[in-house]
Amino acid sequence: MNAFALLFLVAGLGLIGWLTARARANRFDRGGARRLHSLPGQHGMYVAMWTVLPALLFVAVWSAVSPGLVKEAVLQHPAAAQLPQFDFERDALLAEARRVANEDGAAAFDPVAQQLAAPTRDAQARYRWMGTAAAILLAFAGAAFALTRVRASFKARSRVERGTMLLLLVASLIAILTTLGIFLSLLWESLRFFQQVPITDFLFGTHWSPQVIDAGDPGKSLGAVPLFWGTFFIGAIIAMIVAIPFGLMSAIYLTQYAAPSVRKWMKPILEMLAGVPTVVYGYFAALTVAPAVRDLAVSLGYTYASSESALAAGLVMGVMIIPFVSSMADDSIAAVPTAMRDGSLAMGATTSETISRVLIPAALPGVVAGVLLAVSRAIGETMIVVMAASGAANITLNPFESATTVTKQIVDLLTGESEFDSPKTLAAFALGLTLFVITLLLNIVALRVVKKYREAYE
Amino acid sequence: MSKSLLPQLPTGPAEPTERAPTDWTTVAMQKRIRRRYARERRFRFFGLAAVTLSAAFLAFLLITMVANGWRGFTRTDVALPIDFPASGIVVERAQLATRGADLALAGAGLENMVKSAAATAFGPGGEEVLSEHAWLRVRDAIKADPSILDRKITIDLPASTEIDQALGGKGTAAAEAAAAKLQQAGVLSRRFNADFLHESDSTDPVAVGIWGALKGSLLTMAVTFLIAFPVGVLSAIYLEEYAPKNRWTDLIEVSINNLAAVPSIIFGLLGLAVFLGSWSLFGYQFGPLLPRSAALVGGLTLALMIMPVIVIASRNAIKAVPPSIRDAALGIGASPIQVVFHHVLPLAMPGILTGTIIGMARALGETAPLLLIGMRAFIVTPPGGFTDPATVLPVQIFLWSDEVSRGFIEKTSAAIIVLLVFLLAMNGLAIYLRNKFETRW
């Protein structure tokens, strides 16, 4: 809560600075015959910026640096001499001391950590106090500096606008930072994984059973091929068998046949399918669809049908994807020039002949791109498979058998109680990296196809 | 269309072609036409079937949820006669007005007293009829009106999960028999369960509520909005209005478009590695930056996830503002910043807000990234702040769906109904805003 109080304090100082500067600028206005270059409010903004921004920047830097300073201070304590020299164990003990210091009523298992709790608390309090004082001092210094510059001839407006521009640039850089952050964090953890498990074992191994990992040869039970196959089978085959015909035919019917009033009502209803949270689909799949699929399998003669079949998850996922395929198909059919459609109709073709021989071939690149995007969405879908698919990694072509996916395994690997550095948790990051790269490639290809196709008709 | 696609018109006098006109009345031609029309009707029917089946699936899903879930909003009460003076329960009256009332009543053996009252009223094993938490209701009744300690009263207490399920036709044979006996005695009643809306998670399906998860969702959404909205709108303004066309801005564009399509679970991995992992910088070891399973971490993760959605929607809204507005403002001497913040942004705001609400609705229904960053703990007390352990509505649904007890099925569906109502309200608001403020320039 201390950080929040500090933020409020700095914001309050900024407000005071704004009011003061505005009042001063107002006096200039009334007193002299010279005209102000900028409006009083702009002078206020200038001072407020100088008050708030340096202080906030300092707080950000300080909160990144101070844990290290606290650690140095704690290591100076006599009791720290008993700490093991080995980095990893020492950090674990220090983390324990930190936990004891910050939580009421927590106790440490290790006596050294217990001894270090008090110095940790002291050091934290000291550095927090120093940081707070320095931030407030900076806020005052910034305000004072800016206030001395408020003069009738001072160009506050252009300064403020330059600052605003910088803010806009920083905001748009966050997207790049996020992408970089995703890529680097996945890559970093995956590299650690590949130090323990050979990359060839992971990519081409056909045996996946992370529950029992042989410490001598962890790669033997971490072969991801069954996961890749399961993901492809559920997301790219079963789901698409549902989504492509339904999505495409809905789009065709709504754009070519339906009366405007029907289209006006049905389109939002179909889009609602995309708005239902995936956890609801997952629950529906597990509760209603999966038992029905199992009954169907039993009646077809599979005595040991799984109640967590690939078919149940794939079917529901396909339904979820319908509006996605439908709206992409809708867009690309609408982009076909009307002249082509009219020409075909004028030659005496029926509407269905026009659609299947003229519109669809012309719109095909767009439809294919839409399907690629839909596949990328389906293989990244998590909750449906977590709730309805099984954890058993099989390579099978039988939709009534169980199959597992990459996303399901990521959740399973990370929600168990295990250390952050074990091959098990690191494997989740390697799977995540694979998923990220594949969806990225699908998207890039799809966007390129769409772009090229759009140019063809413009 | 380029010129070359136009049909070549004959330049000289056309050669007369010797070809008889098609005779449409022949049997073969009539058959062919019939076949083509039949195919047309079939095609049209397939289209209609696709639309209808998709809508039917949605209807089926909603009906299943409502059919399963409506009972979750109600509970079965058992009218239990309690004779306080005879029960031998001793409580200081003065204590009941103080903060120690809960402790005093628990210490006085209220729980056992309620159980034995049930055993006397409904025969041996009678305490099985009541929920484990039934005595808490008696405690609250005494606190509200201490004078009942002097009389014999009949009080409605929540029935156990077994009885509740048996009444819905889903219980065991023994429970069905017990429920039938109670029904004959006329002590059972069903009523709206307000506790479901202001209690939190529990191990007993009769006593669970969604308030804790709902509050967690609200806190998470607040963090998400406070970060994603300003950052998203500001970067949209920069990209649309000021960005020079160069390699850097292209890179920003490409990363925003790709981020919009990255699977949500990847953002969970990012949150786990960056906010909750430990890493070293300049030789300093950093512990987890933020507390695990807090609304703050969840909100940050979701903010990164929906930011591209907001950026793309905002850019489209800004693009839709006609250039004449900008030219007019520039013409009377506004600076580029003033043009955007005084004129373009207010006009684009309805579009921006619509996109933001749709993005927020997506964040509200999102589960997978929050599972990864640990917002799946069993949390009994609603979070008090942004750094308290919290769970959110979709994760609560996921956790309940994993429970074995049958009583959780209807609670899960009831929670889903609540979630869907929120999402529907948000989407409705977005559509309303779009229709009300949509401007045709």
Interface residues (C-beta under 8 A of the other chain):
Chain A: M1 A64 V65 P67 G68 K71 D91 L94 A95 R98 R157 S158 E161 T164 M165 L167 L168 L169 A171 S172 L173 I174 A175 I176 T178 T179 G181 I182 S185 L186 W188 E189 P245 F246 G247 L248 M249 S250 I252 Y253 L254 Q256 Y257 A258 M266 P268 I269 L270 M272 L273 G275 V276 P277 T278 V279 V280 Y281 G282 Y283 F284 A286 L287 T288 V319 I322 P323 P337 A339 T350 T351 S352 E353 I355 S356 L373 S376 R377 I379 G380 E381 T382 M383 V386 M387 T407 I410 V411 L414 T415 F420 A428 F429 G432 L435 F436 T439 L440 N443 I444 L447
Chain B: M1 R36 Y37 R39 E40 R42 F43 R44 F46 G47 L48 A49 A50 V51 L53 S54 A55 F57 L58 L61 T64 M65 N68 P230 V231 G232 L234 S235 I237 Y238 L239 Y242 A243 L251 I252 S255 I256 N257 N258 L259 A261 V262 P263 S264 I265 I266 F267 L269 L270 L272 A273 V274 G277 S278 L281 F282 G283 Y284 Q285 F286 G287 L304 M307 P308 V311 S335 P336 I337 A361 L364 G365 E366 T367 A368 L371 L372 R376 G385 P394 V395 I397 F398 S401 I409 T412 S413 I416 L419 L420 L423 N427 I431
